[in-house]
Amino acid sequence: MHSPDLTRQNIDKLADLFPTAVTERLDDEGNPVRAIDFDLLRQELADHVVEGPQERYQLDWPGKRAALFAANAPIAKTLRPVRGESVDFDTTKNLFIEGDNLDALKLLQESYLGKVNLIYIDPPYNTGNDFVYDDVFAESSADYLARSGQKAETGERLVANTEANGRFHSDWLSMLYPRLKLARGLLADDGVIITAIGDHEHANLRLLLDQVFGAQNFISDVVWQGGRKNDSRYVSNGADYMLIYAKNEVRLSELGVRWREPKVGLDAALAKAASIWSSRQNDDEASVQWKAWLKGKKAAGEITDSVARYDQLQPGTGRPMNTYGNITWPGGGGPAYDVLHPVTRKPVTVPKRGWVFQKDEMDRRIAAGQIWFGPDETAIPRGISFLDETSEQVAISVFEQDRKAASTDMRNLMGEIVFDNPKDRQVLARWFRLVTGGAKDAVVLDFFAGSGSTGHAIMDLNAVDGGHRRYILVQLDEAVDHPDYNSIADIARERLRRAGEQAKQAAGLLSADLDVGFRSLHVATTNMADTLATADDLVQAALYEAVDSLKPDRTGEDLLFQVLLDWGLDLTMAISVEQIGGQGLFVVEDGALVACFEDAVSPALVRGVAQRKPLRAVFRDSGFASDADRINAEQIFAEVSPSTDVKVI
C-alpha cells in the first residue's frame, strides 16, 4: 500500500553501472541495508584521484564492532550435565554440548585454553535459507527470539538470512567473527583450524580468517570436488572449500611438522608388481602388464597418481620405479662436471643450470643404480625413485569425493533422516589423520557439529589405529520435523551412540580400550539465584529465602560442573561419589577436587575432607550453620591440609 521506493530503485540502477560502489550501512534503526559508497562513486566518475577518507587494507562491514563486543562480553551461564543422554558418563573423555556455540565457546575458555589441537567447522553456507544467530546479551536468546518475532511460541525459527533483506553478508560475518576469535584462544600454539565453506562466502571467509588468525598463518585453500551438475547454466559449481590456517605457522615449522598420508593402493601395487615379475616371460612383457594394471586401477580410483607414476619395473629386480627425477640445479648456477654414459662412455649433455649434486654424490648414486641414463649421451640423466622407498605422500589441494556417499552412509546408520548434506566422515577422518599426524591423543573441536560427523570420524580413526583422540562437539537445539527426534542435537547424540557400537565392532581386540562414550552437557543459565534486592524490598520472609544463593532445581552435579568451569578444570575428569559419615562427596580425579554440597556441613565432615589432602575443596555456603562454622572450616584446613585451595559457593 506504499508508493515505490525510488531511492531503492536508484541504488539498484547505480549498482548495475558501478558494482564497486555498492556497500552496506546501518539505517536509522540500526539495521544493515544496501547503500552506495559516494566516495567510490565519485572516483568512478572522475578522471583524477579524488580526496576522501584515509584508505587502509581491511575487511569491514556494518556490525563488525558489535560482533567484536559480542566476543568479549561476559555471560552468566553454565553447563549442566545430563546423564540420561550420555554414554559412559563416568569414564569417557568426549563432550557433546547442546546450546548456542557462542555461549559454549565462552564457557570453555578457562578449561580448554590452548589445549585444542584441531578445530574443524562447517558453518552455515549462507545460501539464503540458513538462520543467522543474533547475539544479544541483555536477555536470554529465547526471550530475544520471541520478542523480535524470530521464534514462534512453538519454537520454530521464522527468519532466514535471505539476500533480499539487505544484510546478507553482514549478518553472516557478524555471526562468525566472534566465534572464530574465541576459537583461536582454544587452539594450542601448534594447533590448526579447518573451515569448510561454499562459494557464497568463500572470499569473505578467507579475509576474515586472515584477520583473526593472520595471513601469515594461511596454509591451504583445499578444493573438494563433490559432484557434477549437468543442469548448470554455465559451469558445474560442485566444489566446496576447506580453508586451513595454523594458529602459529612458525611454531609448526620449528617443530619440523610435515603432513603426510599413506599412499592409496600402495600394498596392492607392490603385491601385483611382485606377481607380474615372478610369472613374466621376459622383462618387456612384464613392463607392459604393469603399465596396463596401473592404468586400469587409476581409472577406477583404486590408486592415485602417487602410485601410478611408478610405471616402470627395474631391470633385474622388478622393483616399481620412475625415472622422472629432476637432478638439475634449481635457478641455475649448479656445479658442472662430466658424467660418462655407462654404454657409450662419452660425457652426457651437462644441463645449463648445472647438476644438483656435487660429483662425489653423483658418483655414489650412479653406483647405487639411482640415476637413469638415456639410450646415448645426448639425453640428460634423471633421478630414479622406487615405490617401496616411501609409504607416504603429501596431500594435494584438490580432491574428488562424491558427496552422495555421505548421505547414503547416514541413511544406512540412521534410516530416513531429514538432514541435508551431512559431512562425509571418511573425508573428515582423512584430514584429521593428516593434520594431527602422530598425535593419537589430539583434542578435536567442532562447534557447528550438525549430525555429529566429526565425532563419528574420530571414533573410526581410534578404532583403526588404537588412538585416544578426543572430541568436543557443540550443536544448537535446532528443531526438526521428525517423529523420533526433536532437534538436530537429538539426532547427533543418537548417531554417536550407534556409530560407537559400530566402531567397537570394527576395533575387534582393540575395542576394550576404545572410548565410544560422551558426556552430554547443556548450556543453561547460571546455577546461582538472583538475590539482588534493596533493603526496603526484603521483608522477614524474603530474608530466609535469600539465604541460599543457589537455584532450587539444581543438583549437586550441576554445581560440580560449574565449579569445574570456574576453576578451569577439564570437564571430562573422572568423577566418583563417596561418603563420609553418611554425607556425600564428589571426588574428582582422585583428589584434584573434592566437593561437598550437603545442606548441613559438620566439623567432622570438614575434617574428613581435609584429611584426604585434596588439591582443591569446595563447599556450599548455606551448608554452614553460621559464619563461625565456615571460619572454623578454614582453620581446620589450615591445620590439616594447608596446601588445599578452599572455596565456598
Secondary structure, 3 states (H helix, E strand, C coil): CCCCCHHHHHHHHHHHHCHHHEEEEECCCCCEEEEECHHHHHHHCCCCCCCCCCCCCCCCCCCHHHHHHHHHCCCCEEEEECHHHCECCCCCCCEEEECCHHHHHHHCHHHHCCCEEEEEECCCCCCCCCCCCCCCCCCCHHHHHHHCCCECCCCCECCCCCHHHCCHHHHHHHHHHHHHHHHHHHEEEEEEEEEEECCCCHHHHHHHHHHHHCHHHEEEEEEEECCCCCCCCCCCCCEEEEEEEECCHHHHHHCCCCCCEECCCHHHHHHHHHHHHHCCCCHHHHHHHHHHHHHHHHHCCCCCHHHHCCCEECCCCCCEEEEEECCECCCCCCCCCCCECCCCCCECCCCCCCECCCHHHHHHHHHCCCEECCCCCCCCCEEEEEHHHCCEECCCCEEECCCHHHHHHHHHHHCCCCCCCCCCHHHHHHHHHHHHCCCCCCEEEECCCCCCHHHHHHHHHHHHHCCCCEEEEEECCCECCCCCCCEHHHHHHHHHHHHHHHHHHHHHHHHHHCCCCEEEEEEEECCECCCCCCHHHCCHHHHHHCCCCECCCCCHHHHHHHHHHHHCCCCCCCEEEEEECCEEEEEECCCCEEEECCCCCCHHHHHHHHHCCCCEEEECHHHCCCHHHHHHHHHHHHHHCCCCEEEEC
